[in-house]
Amino acid sequence: MADDFDIERIDEVIHGRLRLGIMAYLSSAGTADWGALKTRLQATDGNLSVHLRKLEEAGYVAIAKRFVGKKPLTTVTLTPAGRAAFIGYLDAMARLVNPNA
């Protein structure tokens, strides 16, 4: 039994399936538009909106809205705090799976 097992190390903001997907996608892409995230994550507009808002409130992503011609364009960017939190999340998961590493 691992004496250092601590479920509290898991970041609840990131841990949800869709939020984890957003963070994983942005960790390599850096920035993505709404349509790309929606397609890659197979999310509805409402579901994506709720999860992005939670990540934005935590300071993990920055959301920018603008118009290209007459069409709205929403982009989402992983913040430095978000990148650090995602790395910390992955490290915490690795410690839970392999506490002796």
DSSP file (Angstrom, degrees, kcal/mol; ACC not computed):
  #  RESIDUE AA STRUCTURE BP1 BP2  ACC     N-H-->O    O-->H-N    N-H-->O    O-->H-N    TCO  KAPPA ALPHA  PHI   PSI    X-CA   Y-CA   Z-CA
    1    1 A M              0   0    0      0, 0.0     2,-0.6     0, 0.0     3,-0.1   0.000 360.0 360.0 360.0 135.7    0.0    0.0    0.0
    2    2 A A    >   -     0   0    0      1,-0.2     3,-1.1    94,-0.1    98,-0.0  -0.671 360.0-163.4 -82.4 117.6    1.3    3.4   -0.9
    3    3 A D  T 3  S+     0   0    0     -2,-0.6    -1,-0.2     1,-0.2     0, 0.0   0.768  89.7  54.1 -70.5 -25.0    1.7    5.6    2.1
    4    4 A D  T 3  S+     0   0    0     91,-0.1     2,-0.3    -3,-0.1    -1,-0.2   0.257  73.5 133.5 -96.0  14.1    1.9    8.7    0.0
    5    5 A F    <   +     0   0    0     -3,-1.1     2,-0.3     1,-0.0    91,-0.1  -0.497  27.0 170.0 -63.8 122.5   -1.3    8.1   -1.9
    6    6 A D    >   -     0   0    0     -2,-0.3     3,-1.8    86,-0.1     4,-0.2  -0.826  24.4-172.7-142.9  99.0   -3.2   11.4   -1.9
    7    7 A I  G >  S+     0   0    0     -2,-0.3     3,-1.6     1,-0.3    -1,-0.1   0.716  82.0  75.7 -63.4 -20.7   -6.3   11.8   -4.0
    8    8 A E  G 3  S+     0   0    0      1,-0.3    -1,-0.3     3,-0.0     4,-0.1   0.648  79.1  72.9 -67.0 -14.5   -6.3   15.5   -3.1
    9    9 A R  G <  S+     0   0    0     -3,-1.8     2,-0.5    83,-0.1    -1,-0.3   0.666  74.7  98.3 -72.7 -15.4   -3.4   16.0   -5.5
   10   10 A I  S <  S-     0   0    0     -3,-1.6     2,-0.6    -4,-0.2    79,-0.1  -0.641  80.6-127.5 -80.1 121.5   -5.8   15.6   -8.5
   11   11 A D     >  -     0   0    0     -2,-0.5     4,-2.1     1,-0.2     3,-0.4  -0.565  15.0-158.4 -71.0 111.2   -6.9   18.9   -9.8
   12   12 A E  H  > S+     0   0    0     -2,-0.6     4,-0.6     1,-0.2    -1,-0.2   0.799  88.7  60.5 -63.0 -30.4  -10.7   18.8   -9.9
   13   13 A V  H  4 S+     0   0    0      1,-0.2    -1,-0.2     2,-0.1     3,-0.2   0.904 115.4  32.4 -65.1 -40.3  -10.9   21.6  -12.5
   14   14 A I  H  4 S+     0   0    0     -3,-0.4    -2,-0.2     1,-0.2    -1,-0.2   0.799 101.4  80.5 -84.2 -30.6   -8.9   19.5  -15.0
   15   15 A H  H  <  +     0   0    0     -4,-2.1    -1,-0.2     4,-0.1    -2,-0.1   0.682  64.5 100.0 -62.5 -25.0  -10.1   16.0  -14.0
   16   16 A G  S  X S-     0   0    0     -4,-0.6     4,-3.1    -3,-0.2     5,-0.3  -0.312  83.2-116.9 -61.0 146.5  -13.5   16.0  -15.9
   17   17 A R  H  > S+     0   0    0      1,-0.2     4,-2.1     2,-0.2     5,-0.1   0.896 112.0  41.2 -54.2 -48.8  -13.3   14.1  -19.2
   18   18 A L  H  > S+     0   0    0      2,-0.2     4,-2.4     1,-0.2    -1,-0.2   0.910 116.5  48.2 -70.7 -40.9  -14.1   17.1  -21.4
   19   19 A R  H  > S+     0   0    0      2,-0.2     4,-2.6     1,-0.2    -2,-0.2   0.894 111.3  51.2 -66.2 -37.9  -11.9   19.6  -19.5
   20   20 A L  H  X S+     0   0    0     -4,-3.1     4,-2.7     2,-0.2    -1,-0.2   0.910 110.1  50.5 -62.6 -41.3   -9.1   17.0  -19.6
   21   21 A G  H  X S+     0   0    0     -4,-2.1     4,-2.5    -5,-0.3    -2,-0.2   0.904 110.0  49.7 -62.2 -42.2   -9.6   16.8  -23.3
   22   22 A I  H  X S+     0   0    0     -4,-2.4     4,-2.8     2,-0.2     5,-0.2   0.945 113.5  45.6 -60.9 -48.7   -9.5   20.5  -23.7
   23   23 A M  H  X S+     0   0    0     -4,-2.6     4,-1.9     1,-0.2    -2,-0.2   0.908 113.4  49.2 -64.0 -42.4   -6.3   20.8  -21.7
   24   24 A A  H  X S+     0   0    0     -4,-2.7     4,-0.8     2,-0.2    -1,-0.2   0.922 113.4  46.7 -63.7 -43.7   -4.6   17.9  -23.5
   25   25 A Y  H >X S+     0   0    0     -4,-2.5     4,-2.5     1,-0.2     3,-0.8   0.937 115.1  45.4 -63.6 -46.9   -5.5   19.3  -26.9
   26   26 A L  H 3X S+     0   0    0     -4,-2.8     4,-2.7     1,-0.2    52,-0.2   0.766  99.1  71.0 -70.0 -24.4   -4.4   22.8  -26.0
   27   27 A S  H 3< S+     0   0    0     -4,-1.9    -1,-0.2    -5,-0.2    -2,-0.2   0.825 114.9  25.7 -63.0 -28.5   -1.1   21.5  -24.5
   28   28 A S  H << S+     0   0    0     -3,-0.8    -2,-0.2    -4,-0.8    -1,-0.2   0.783 129.2  42.3-100.0 -35.0    0.1   20.7  -28.0
   29   29 A A  H  < S-     0   0    0     -4,-2.5     2,-1.9    -5,-0.2    -3,-0.2   0.814  80.2-159.4 -82.0 -30.0   -1.9   23.2  -30.1
   30   30 A G  S  < S+     0   0    0     -4,-2.7    48,-2.5    -5,-0.2     2,-0.4  -0.369  74.7  27.2  81.9 -59.4   -1.5   26.2  -27.8
   31   31 A T  E     +A   77   0A   0     -2,-1.9     2,-0.3    46,-0.2    46,-0.2  -0.990  68.5 175.3-135.6 142.8   -4.5   27.9  -29.3
   32   32 A A  E     -A   76   0A   0     44,-2.4    44,-3.1    -2,-0.4     2,-0.2  -0.991  26.8-120.4-143.9 150.9   -7.6   26.5  -31.0
   33   33 A D  E  >  -A   75   0A   0     -2,-0.3     4,-2.2    42,-0.2     3,-0.3  -0.515  35.1-104.7 -87.8 164.8  -10.8   27.9  -32.3
   34   34 A W  H  > S+     0   0    0     40,-2.4     4,-2.9     1,-0.2     5,-0.2   0.893 118.4  52.4 -53.6 -47.5  -14.2   26.9  -31.0
   35   35 A G  H  > S+     0   0    0      1,-0.2     4,-2.4     2,-0.2    -1,-0.2   0.883 108.2  50.2 -61.1 -40.7  -15.0   24.8  -34.0
   36   36 A A  H  > S+     0   0    0     -3,-0.3     4,-2.8     2,-0.2     5,-0.3   0.928 113.4  45.5 -64.8 -44.8  -11.8   22.8  -33.8
   37   37 A L  H  X S+     0   0    0     -4,-2.2     4,-2.4     2,-0.2     6,-0.2   0.932 113.0  50.4 -63.1 -45.2  -12.3   22.1  -30.1
   38   38 A K  H  X>S+     0   0    0     -4,-2.9     5,-1.8    -5,-0.2     4,-0.7   0.915 115.6  42.6 -59.5 -44.5  -16.0   21.2  -30.6
   39   39 A T  H ><5S+     0   0    0     -4,-2.4     3,-0.7    -5,-0.2    -2,-0.2   0.949 115.7  46.4 -68.3 -50.2  -15.1   18.8  -33.4
   40   40 A R  H 3<5S+     0   0    0     -4,-2.8    -2,-0.2     1,-0.2    -1,-0.2   0.845 120.9  38.5 -63.5 -34.4  -12.1   17.1  -31.8
   41   41 A L  H 3<5S-     0   0    0     -4,-2.4    -1,-0.2    -5,-0.3    -2,-0.2   0.469 101.3-130.9 -96.8  -2.5  -13.9   16.7  -28.5
   42   42 A Q  T <<5 +     0   0    0     -4,-0.7     2,-0.3    -3,-0.7    -3,-0.2   0.928  55.2 152.7  51.4  50.8  -17.3   15.8  -30.0
   43   43 A A      < -     0   0    0     -5,-1.8    -1,-0.2    -6,-0.2     2,-0.2  -0.728  46.5-119.6-109.6 156.2  -18.9   18.3  -27.7
   44   44 A T     >  -     0   0    0     -2,-0.3     4,-2.7     1,-0.1     5,-0.3  -0.521  33.0-109.7 -83.6 162.8  -22.1   20.3  -28.0
   45   45 A D  H  > S+     0   0    0      1,-0.2     4,-2.5     2,-0.2     5,-0.2   0.931 118.9  47.4 -57.7 -46.3  -21.9   24.1  -27.9
   46   46 A G  H  > S+     0   0    0      2,-0.2     4,-2.1     1,-0.2    -1,-0.2   0.915 113.3  46.5 -64.1 -44.1  -23.5   24.3  -24.5
   47   47 A N  H  > S+     0   0    0      2,-0.2     4,-2.1     1,-0.2     5,-0.2   0.922 113.8  48.0 -64.6 -45.1  -21.3   21.6  -23.0
   48   48 A L  H  X S+     0   0    0     -4,-2.7     4,-2.6     1,-0.2     5,-0.2   0.912 110.4  53.1 -61.9 -42.3  -18.1   23.1  -24.4
   49   49 A S  H  X S+     0   0    0     -4,-2.5     4,-2.2    -5,-0.3    -2,-0.2   0.919 108.5  48.9 -59.3 -46.2  -19.1   26.5  -23.2
   50   50 A V  H  X S+     0   0    0     -4,-2.1     4,-1.7     1,-0.2    -1,-0.2   0.921 114.7  44.3 -61.4 -45.5  -19.7   25.3  -19.6
   51   51 A H  H  X S+     0   0    0     -4,-2.1     4,-1.9     1,-0.2    -1,-0.2   0.871 112.6  50.8 -72.1 -36.6  -16.4   23.5  -19.4
   52   52 A L  H  X S+     0   0    0     -4,-2.6     4,-2.7    -5,-0.2    -1,-0.2   0.890 107.6  54.4 -66.3 -37.5  -14.4   26.3  -21.0
   53   53 A R  H  X S+     0   0    0     -4,-2.2     4,-2.8    -5,-0.2    -2,-0.2   0.913 107.4  50.2 -61.7 -42.0  -15.9   28.8  -18.5
   54   54 A K  H  X S+     0   0    0     -4,-1.7     4,-1.3     2,-0.2    -1,-0.2   0.911 112.8  46.0 -63.8 -42.0  -14.8   26.6  -15.6
   55   55 A L  H  <>S+     0   0    0     -4,-1.9     5,-2.5     2,-0.2     6,-0.8   0.879 113.0  50.6 -67.2 -37.4  -11.2   26.5  -17.1
   56   56 A E  H ><5S+     0   0    0     -4,-2.7     3,-1.4     1,-0.2    -2,-0.2   0.914 107.1  53.2 -66.3 -43.1  -11.3   30.2  -17.7
   57   57 A E  H 3<5S+     0   0    0     -4,-2.8    -1,-0.2     1,-0.3    -2,-0.2   0.825 108.0  51.9 -61.1 -31.2  -12.4   31.0  -14.2
   58   58 A A  T 3<5S-     0   0    0     -4,-1.3    -1,-0.3    -5,-0.2    -2,-0.2   0.571 117.0-116.6 -80.0  -9.3   -9.4   28.9  -12.9
   59   59 A G  T < 5S+     0   0    0     -3,-1.4    23,-0.5    -4,-0.4    22,-0.3   0.629  83.2 119.2  83.9  13.7   -7.1   30.9  -15.1
   60   60 A Y  S   <S+     0   0    0     -5,-2.5    19,-2.2    21,-0.2     2,-0.3   0.755  74.7  25.7 -86.0 -26.0   -6.1   27.9  -17.2
   61   61 A V  E     -B   78   0A   0     -6,-0.8     2,-0.4    17,-0.2    17,-0.2  -0.956  65.9-143.1-134.2 155.8   -7.4   29.2  -20.5
   62   62 A A  E     -B   77   0A   0     15,-2.6    15,-2.5    -2,-0.3     2,-0.5  -0.976  16.4-154.8-116.5 133.1   -7.9   32.6  -22.1
   63   63 A I  E     -B   76   0A   0     -2,-0.4     2,-0.4    13,-0.2    13,-0.2  -0.928   9.8-172.5-113.1 128.2  -10.9   33.1  -24.4
   64   64 A A  E     -B   75   0A   0     11,-2.6    11,-2.7    -2,-0.5     2,-0.4  -0.966   4.0-164.0-121.6 135.3  -10.9   35.7  -27.1
   65   65 A K  E     +B   74   0A   0     -2,-0.4     2,-0.3     9,-0.2     9,-0.2  -0.969  23.2 143.1-120.7 133.2  -13.9   36.6  -29.2
   66   66 A R  E     -B   73   0A   0      7,-2.3     7,-3.6    -2,-0.4     2,-0.4  -0.920  42.9-104.4-152.6 176.5  -13.7   38.6  -32.4
   67   67 A F  E     -B   72   0A   0     -2,-0.3     2,-0.6     5,-0.3     3,-0.1  -0.913  13.2-162.3-112.7 139.7  -15.2   38.9  -35.8
   68   68 A V  E >  S-B   71   0A   0      3,-3.2     3,-1.9    -2,-0.4     2,-0.5  -0.953  80.4 -42.4-115.7 106.4  -13.7   37.8  -39.1
   69   69 A G  T 3  S-     0   0    0     -2,-0.6    -2,-0.0     1,-0.3     0, 0.0  -0.638 124.4 -31.0  66.9-123.1  -15.7   39.6  -41.6
   70   70 A K  T 3  S+     0   0    0     -2,-0.5    -1,-0.3    -3,-0.1    -3,-0.0   0.310 120.4  97.4-106.5   7.3  -19.2   39.2  -40.3
   71   71 A K  E <  S- B   0  68A   0     -3,-1.9    -3,-3.2     1,-0.0     2,-0.2  -0.816  73.8-123.7-101.3 134.2  -18.6   35.8  -38.6
   72   72 A P  E     - B   0  67A   0      0, 0.0     2,-0.4     0, 0.0    -5,-0.3  -0.480  24.3-165.3 -72.1 144.3  -17.8   35.5  -35.0
   73   73 A L  E     - B   0  66A   0     -7,-3.6    -7,-2.3    -2,-0.2     2,-0.5  -0.981   3.8-168.1-133.6 121.2  -14.6   33.7  -34.1
   74   74 A T  E     - B   0  65A   0     -2,-0.4   -40,-2.4    -9,-0.2     2,-0.4  -0.935   7.6-171.2-109.4 127.2  -13.8   32.4  -30.6
   75   75 A T  E     -AB  33  64A   0    -11,-2.7   -11,-2.6    -2,-0.5     2,-0.4  -0.916   8.8-154.9-118.9 148.2  -10.3   31.2  -29.8
   76   76 A V  E     -AB  32  63A   0    -44,-3.1   -44,-2.4    -2,-0.4     2,-0.4  -0.981  10.7-170.2-123.9 130.0   -9.1   29.5  -26.7
   77   77 A T  E     -AB  31  62A   0    -15,-2.5   -15,-2.6    -2,-0.4     2,-0.4  -0.966  25.1-122.3-124.4 135.5   -5.5   29.6  -25.5
   78   78 A L  E     - B   0  61A   0    -48,-2.5   -17,-0.2    -2,-0.4   -18,-0.1  -0.617  32.7-141.5 -71.8 127.2   -3.7   27.7  -22.8
   79   79 A T     >  -     0   0    0    -19,-2.2     4,-2.6    -2,-0.4     5,-0.2  -0.427  23.5-108.0 -84.7 164.2   -2.3   30.1  -20.3
   80   80 A P  H  > S+     0   0    0      0, 0.0     4,-2.3     0, 0.0     5,-0.2   0.900 124.6  51.0 -57.0 -39.4    1.1   29.6  -18.6
   81   81 A A  H  > S+     0   0    0    -22,-0.3     4,-2.4     1,-0.2   -21,-0.2   0.879 109.6  51.0 -64.8 -36.7   -0.8   28.9  -15.4
   82   82 A G  H  > S+     0   0    0    -23,-0.5     4,-2.5   -22,-0.2    -1,-0.2   0.901 109.0  49.7 -66.5 -41.7   -2.9   26.3  -17.3
   83   83 A R  H  X S+     0   0    0     -4,-2.6     4,-2.4     2,-0.2    -2,-0.2   0.925 112.7  47.5 -63.1 -43.9    0.2   24.7  -18.7
   84   84 A A  H  X S+     0   0    0     -4,-2.3     4,-2.4     1,-0.2    -2,-0.2   0.906 112.7  49.2 -63.6 -41.4    1.7   24.4  -15.2
   85   85 A A  H  X S+     0   0    0     -4,-2.4     4,-2.4     2,-0.2    -2,-0.2   0.893 110.8  50.2 -65.3 -39.3   -1.6   23.0  -13.8
   86   86 A F  H  X S+     0   0    0     -4,-2.5     4,-2.6     2,-0.2    -2,-0.2   0.915 111.4  47.7 -66.7 -42.6   -1.8   20.5  -16.6
   87   87 A I  H  X S+     0   0    0     -4,-2.4     4,-2.5     1,-0.2    -2,-0.2   0.914 112.7  49.9 -62.5 -42.5    1.8   19.3  -16.0
   88   88 A G  H  X S+     0   0    0     -4,-2.4     4,-2.4     2,-0.2    -2,-0.2   0.883 109.8  51.4 -62.6 -38.6    1.1   19.1  -12.3
   89   89 A Y  H  X S+     0   0    0     -4,-2.4     4,-2.4     2,-0.2    -2,-0.2   0.938 110.9  47.0 -62.7 -47.9   -2.1   17.1  -13.0
   90   90 A L  H  X S+     0   0    0     -4,-2.6     4,-2.3     1,-0.2    -2,-0.2   0.897 112.3  50.5 -62.8 -40.1   -0.2   14.6  -15.1
   91   91 A D  H  X S+     0   0    0     -4,-2.5     4,-2.2     2,-0.2    -1,-0.2   0.911 110.4  49.7 -62.5 -42.5    2.6   14.3  -12.5
   92   92 A A  H  X S+     0   0    0     -4,-2.4     4,-1.8     1,-0.2    -2,-0.2   0.901 111.2  49.0 -64.6 -40.6   -0.1   13.7   -9.8
   93   93 A M  H  X S+     0   0    0     -4,-2.4     4,-2.0     1,-0.2    -1,-0.2   0.910 110.2  51.4 -64.6 -41.5   -1.7   11.0  -11.9
   94   94 A A  H  X S+     0   0    0     -4,-2.3     4,-3.0     1,-0.2    -2,-0.2   0.895 108.9  51.1 -62.8 -39.8    1.7    9.4  -12.6
   95   95 A R  H  < S+     0   0    0     -4,-2.2    -1,-0.2     1,-0.2    -2,-0.2   0.850 109.2  51.2 -66.7 -33.4    2.4    9.3   -8.8
   96   96 A L  H  < S+     0   0    0     -4,-1.8    -1,-0.2     1,-0.2    -2,-0.2   0.889 116.0  40.6 -69.0 -37.9   -1.0    7.7   -8.1
   97   97 A V  H  < S+     0   0    0     -4,-2.0    -2,-0.2     1,-0.3    -1,-0.2   0.883 135.8  16.6 -76.8 -39.9   -0.3    5.0  -10.7
   98   98 A N    ><  +     0   0    0     -4,-3.0     3,-1.8    -5,-0.2    -1,-0.3  -0.697  66.4 175.3-136.7  81.4    3.4    4.5   -9.8
   99   99 A P  T 3  S+     0   0    0      0, 0.0    -1,-0.1     0, 0.0    -4,-0.1   0.661  78.5  59.3 -65.3 -15.6    4.1    6.0   -6.4
  100  100 A N  T 3         0   0    0      1,-0.2    -5,-0.1    -5,-0.0    -2,-0.0   0.442 360.0 360.0 -92.8   0.3    7.7    4.7   -6.4
  101  101 A A    <         0   0    0     -3,-1.8    -1,-0.2    -7,-0.2    -6,-0.1   0.491 360.0 360.0 -76.0 360.0    8.7    6.5   -9.6
